[in-house]
Amino acid sequence: MRETVYETYSPEETRELGKKIGERANPGDVYTLNGELGVGKTTFTQGIAEGLGIAEPICSPTFTIVQVYEEGRIPFYHFDVYRIGNVEEMDEIGYEDYFYGDGLCLIEWADLIGEILPEECHEVLIEKDLEKGFDYRRITIREN
């Protein structure tokens, strides 16, 4: 497993890191995204969408579980599983079509559904450190 740590000092830098990931993304890539509430997961995700060439607004699909964006160079499947009660709810959504589809799949709060995640995925963890500043983020990316 390869691990890379990035440090960003503004929302713009966090978004730019996401954009670079979106620009390099390949069909079938799966990214898990974890971090506390308010840490910048949506900002990071907006950057990924921008890197994929998606112009429409990106917001967290907390109540719809998954949002599909088709306008980029590859489809973008954005999950927020924070409100999932159990893994069976993911079956109802047809998660396998997305996880093993032709687009980039990003799953916020992925630790809640760990038992159904693909073996090969990129893990992203965003953390704050207020001692380094209000907008500081430590972004760790682990690739299997």
N, C-alpha and C positions, 0 to 999 in steps of 0.2 A: 504494500500500500504506500502510495506517495502522498505526502502532506505538504501543503504550501500555506504559509501564513502571510496575509496582507494586512497592512494598517492603513486606514483611511481617517481623514480628519475633517471631513465635511460630507453632507448628503450628496453633493455633486461627485466627490471622489468615489463614494460607495456606488452610486449609479453608474459611473464610468467603468468600474470594475465589472459590474453586471453586464454592461454593454459589450465589453471585450469577450466575455463568456458567450453571449448571444452571437457574436460575430463568428466565433470558432465552433459553434454547436453543430452537431451532426444529427441526422434523423436517427431516432431511437435512443438518444441521450436521455438519461434520467438523473435529475438533481434533487436531492433532499435538502430542505432549508429549515434550520432550527435556530431558535434564539428567543429571548424573552419578548413579551409585548413591548412595542415601541422601540425596538432595537434597529429597525431599518430594513426589515424583510421586504416590505412593499417597495421601498426605494430601490433596493437591489434588483427586485423582480422587474420593475419598470425599465431598468437599464438592460436587462436581458432582452426584454421585448423590443427595445429600441435597436439593439444589436441584431435582432432577427428581422428588422425592417417593419415592425408593427407600429403604426402611427396612432391607433385609437387608444383612448385612456385605459390604463391598467389599474384595477383596484382588487383588493383581496376578496376572493369568492367565499367568504365565511359562511354565508347562508345557502349558497347554491352548491357548495363543495368543489365544483369544477367549472372553470370558464375556458372555452375553446376560442382561440384566435387563429384564423386561417389566412390572414392577409400577408404574412411575412414570407420569407424565402422557404421556410418549413413551418408546419403547424406548431402552435404553442399551446400546451395543455397545462393550465395553472390550477393546481389543487390547493385547497386549504382544508385540512382535515381536523381542525381544532374542535369542531362540534360533532365529530363522528362518535357515536355511542359504542359501536363495536365494529369489528372488521366486516361482518356480514353486510353492513350498509354499503361498503365499497363494492361488494358483489352486485348490489342493486344498481349501482351507477355504471357497471360494466368497466371497472377500472383497468382490466387487462387490455382492453382495446387501446387505451391511452398509454399505459406503462410500456407496452410492447408495440406501439404504433410507429408511424412515420415522422413524428415530430419530436420536439423537445418537451419533456415532461418535467415540471417543477412541482414539488410537493412540500408545502409549508406544514410544519408540525409533524413531520414524517415519523418521528419517534413513536407516535401514537399508533402507527400501523406497521411497525417494524417487521412483523411476521409475514407480510405479503409483498414486501419490497423486492424488486429484482436483485439478484446477487451482484450484478455489476451496476453500480450507480456512483455518482459523485456526491459526497456529503459536504454540505456547506453549513458552518456554524458561525453566527454573528454574535459578538459579545461587546458590551460596553465596558469602559474603564474610566469612571468619572475623574479619577486622579490625573488622567491624561487629557481631559477636556470633555465638554458636554457632547461634542460631535464626533469624538474619537470612536472608531470601531476596529475591533480585531476580527478579521474574517479568515477562518481556517477552511481550506478546501482539501478534502481527502478523496483520493481517487483509487478505486479498487482495480 
